[in-house]
Amino acid sequence: MSNFLPNLPFEDVKVVAMSTINKELCKRVGELGIEIIPSETPDKLHSFEKNHIDMQMLHYDKDTVFVLNECNSLKINLKRYFNDIITVNSKIERNYPNNVLLNAVSVNNKIICNYDTIDSAVQKKIEENRTFVYRVKQGYTKCSTCIVTENSIITSDKSIYKAIKNDFDVMLIKPGYIDLPGTNYGFIGGCSFKMNKSILAFTGEIKNHPDYNCIKDFCRNHNVYTESLLNRNLLDIGSIIPIA
């Protein structure tokens, strides 16, 4: 079963959930000794996000994961790692906000999300557990949030920055400079994940981002080092979610 809190592995990650469209990235992840649980391709989503794992699942706590109703293979694959797999009530739809039912961030036993756009099953769990919620305007919350440690975050979204800045050390970066074919640009959360307690990995070359030096210094202030997996521009693949 999953032995760490969402997004915060303390040892080397051995299993992740992610899109497998980019074969070069998958090969690199495999070379690191990491097994991949592939995302699915719900037809109703836009082409540029239909493979994104952060649209299809939410790692809520150590034992619980939410999965879209449409993603049966993903649910089966996750059963090896979670005691409680909850299928959401609503069916995914193409257009915002009905496409971001699970696009939320669970960090340090708190939730960051647009409460009005997440699925009612998640809302129910939050209320039952009395989980503290940071309410933001951004429905693509997971896409927009790079989790550095349990109390430090990088984002380009001002609503996220304003909502959490009193409780987290937050770095606000310039929007853009991250590839997402089919739309204008991608987001920092969609191109990054923690490989272990001290390494924050990026899908492309983080040095290409104009705020790189500040990002590097911010991470090092939290005893975290950056690693670029591919020698290319940063690529938003819809997050890489550590599982085990």
C-alpha positions in Angstrom: 0.0 0.0 0.0 1.0 3.6 -0.5 3.3 4.5 2.4 3.6 8.3 2.2 1.4 11.3 2.1 0.3 12.6 -1.3 3.1 14.3 -3.3 5.6 14.0 -0.5 7.7 10.8 -0.8 10.5 10.5 1.8 12.3 7.7 0.0 13.0 7.0 -3.7 9.7 6.7 -5.6 9.3 3.3 -7.3 5.8 3.7 -8.8 4.2 6.8 -10.4 1.0 7.4 -12.3 1.5 9.5 -15.5 0.7 10.0 -19.2 2.7 7.6 -21.4 2.3 9.6 -24.6 5.9 11.0 -24.5 7.9 7.8 -25.0 11.3 9.6 -24.4 10.1 10.7 -21.0 8.7 7.2 -20.2 12.0 5.7 -21.1 13.9 8.1 -18.8 11.5 7.4 -15.9 12.0 3.7 -16.5 15.8 4.1 -16.5 15.4 5.6 -13.0 13.9 2.3 -11.8 10.4 3.7 -11.6 7.3 1.7 -12.7 4.6 3.6 -14.5 0.9 3.3 -14.0 -0.5 4.7 -17.3 -3.2 7.3 -17.4 -6.2 6.8 -19.6 -7.7 8.8 -22.5 -11.3 9.9 -21.7 -12.8 10.9 -25.1 -14.8 13.8 -23.7 -11.7 15.8 -22.6 -9.8 18.2 -24.9 -7.0 16.6 -26.8 -4.3 18.6 -25.0 -5.5 17.3 -21.5 -7.2 13.9 -22.2 -4.0 12.0 -21.1 -3.4 14.1 -18.0 -3.4 12.0 -14.8 -4.2 15.1 -12.7 -7.5 15.2 -14.5 -8.2 11.6 -13.8 -7.2 10.9 -10.2 -6.7 12.7 -6.8 -4.3 11.1 -4.3 -6.3 12.4 -1.2 -4.5 10.8 1.7 -2.2 7.8 2.5 -5.0 5.3 2.0 -7.5 7.1 -0.3 -7.6 7.9 -4.0 -10.4 9.4 -6.1 -10.7 8.2 -9.7 -13.0 9.3 -12.6 -15.9 7.1 -13.3 -14.6 6.6 -16.9 -11.1 5.3 -15.9 -11.7 1.6 -15.1 -8.2 0.4 -16.0 -6.7 3.1 -13.8 -8.9 2.0 -10.9 -7.8 -1.6 -11.3 -4.1 -0.7 -11.4 -4.4 1.5 -8.3 -6.0 -1.3 -6.2 -2.5 -2.7 -5.5 -1.6 0.5 -3.6 -4.7 1.9 -2.0 -7.2 0.5 0.5 -9.9 3.0 -0.5 -10.6 3.8 -4.1 -13.5 6.2 -4.6 -15.2 6.6 -7.9 -16.5 10.2 -8.4 -20.3 10.8 -8.8 -20.2 13.0 -11.8 -19.3 12.1 -15.4 -16.5 14.2 -16.9 -17.4 16.8 -19.5 -15.3 18.5 -22.2 -15.5 22.1 -21.0 -14.4 23.9 -17.9 -15.4 23.6 -15.1 -16.8 20.1 -15.6 -13.4 18.8 -16.7 -11.6 19.5 -13.4 -13.6 17.3 -11.0 -10.4 16.0 -9.4 -7.9 18.8 -10.0 -7.0 19.5 -6.5 -3.8 19.4 -4.3 -3.5 17.4 -1.1 -0.5 18.5 0.9 0.4 18.1 4.5 -3.2 16.9 5.4 -4.7 20.0 3.8 -6.5 20.5 0.5 -6.0 23.3 -2.0 -8.8 23.6 -4.6 -11.6 25.5 -6.2 -14.3 24.0 -3.9 -17.0 24.8 -6.4 -15.5 22.7 -9.2 -14.4 19.6 -7.4 -16.7 16.5 -7.4 -19.3 16.1 -4.6 -17.6 12.9 -3.5 -14.4 14.8 -2.7 -16.5 17.5 -0.9 -18.1 14.8 1.2 -14.8 13.3 2.2 -13.4 16.7 3.1 -16.4 17.4 5.3 -16.3 14.0 6.9 -12.6 14.3 7.7 -12.9 18.0 8.6 -9.9 18.6 6.3 -8.8 22.2 6.1 -9.4 23.7 2.6 -7.7 26.6 1.0 -10.3 27.8 -1.5 -8.9 29.3 -4.7 -10.3 30.6 -7.9 -8.2 28.3 -10.1 -9.9 25.1 -11.1 -6.7 23.7 -12.5 -5.2 23.7 -9.1 -3.0 20.6 -9.3 -1.7 21.6 -12.7 -0.7 25.0 -11.3 1.0 23.9 -8.1 4.5 22.5 -7.7 4.9 21.0 -4.3 8.5 21.4 -3.0 8.0 20.3 0.7 5.1 20.0 3.1 5.3 23.8 3.7 6.7 25.2 0.4 5.1 25.6 -3.0 5.8 27.1 -6.4 3.0 28.5 -8.6 2.3 31.0 -11.3 -1.3 31.5 -10.1 -2.0 34.6 -8.1 -5.2 33.2 -6.5 -3.3 30.2 -5.2 -0.5 32.4 -4.0 -2.9 34.7 -2.1 -4.9 31.8 -0.6 -1.9 30.0 1.0 0.8 32.6 1.5 0.1 33.0 5.2 0.7 29.3 5.9 3.2 28.2 3.2 6.4 29.6 1.8 5.2 30.4 -1.7 7.2 31.4 -4.8 5.2 33.2 -7.5 6.8 32.7 -10.9 6.1 34.1 -14.3 3.3 32.2 -16.2 4.2 30.5 -19.5 7.5 29.0 -20.7 6.1 25.5 -20.3 5.0 23.6 -23.4 1.5 22.1 -23.7 0.8 21.3 -27.4 -2.7 22.3 -28.4 -2.9 25.4 -26.1 -0.9 28.5 -25.3 1.2 27.1 -22.5 1.3 24.7 -19.6 1.8 24.9 -15.9 4.6 24.2 -13.3 2.7 21.5 -11.5 2.1 19.6 -14.7 5.8 19.3 -15.4 7.2 18.4 -12.0 7.1 15.8 -9.2 9.1 14.8 -6.1 11.4 11.8 -6.7 12.2 11.6 -3.1 12.4 14.0 -0.1 15.3 16.0 -1.5 14.9 15.9 -5.4 12.3 17.8 -7.4 12.3 16.5 -10.9 11.1 18.3 -14.1 10.0 16.8 -17.4 12.3 19.1 -19.3 15.2 21.5 -18.7 14.3 23.7 -15.7 17.2 26.0 -16.6 15.2 27.2 -19.6 12.7 28.9 -17.4 13.4 32.6 -16.9 12.9 32.2 -13.1 15.3 29.3 -12.9 17.8 30.9 -10.6 15.1 31.9 -8.1 13.5 28.5 -8.3 16.9 26.8 -7.6 17.6 29.1 -4.7 14.0 28.6 -3.3 14.3 24.9 -3.5 17.7 24.8 -1.9 16.5 26.9 1.0 14.2 24.0 1.7 17.0 21.4 1.2 15.6 20.3 -2.2 17.6 20.1 -5.4 16.2 20.3 -8.9 16.7 17.6 -11.6 15.9 17.8 -15.3 14.8 14.5 -16.8 15.0 15.6 -20.5 17.1 18.1 -22.5 14.2 20.0 -23.9 11.7 22.7 -22.9 9.6 22.0 -19.9 6.5 19.9 -20.9 3.2 19.9 -19.1 2.1 16.2 -19.2 -0.6 16.6 -16.6 1.6 15.9 -13.6 3.5 12.8 -12.5 1.9 11.4 -9.3 4.1 9.4 -6.9 2.2 6.3 -5.8 4.7 4.0 -3.9 
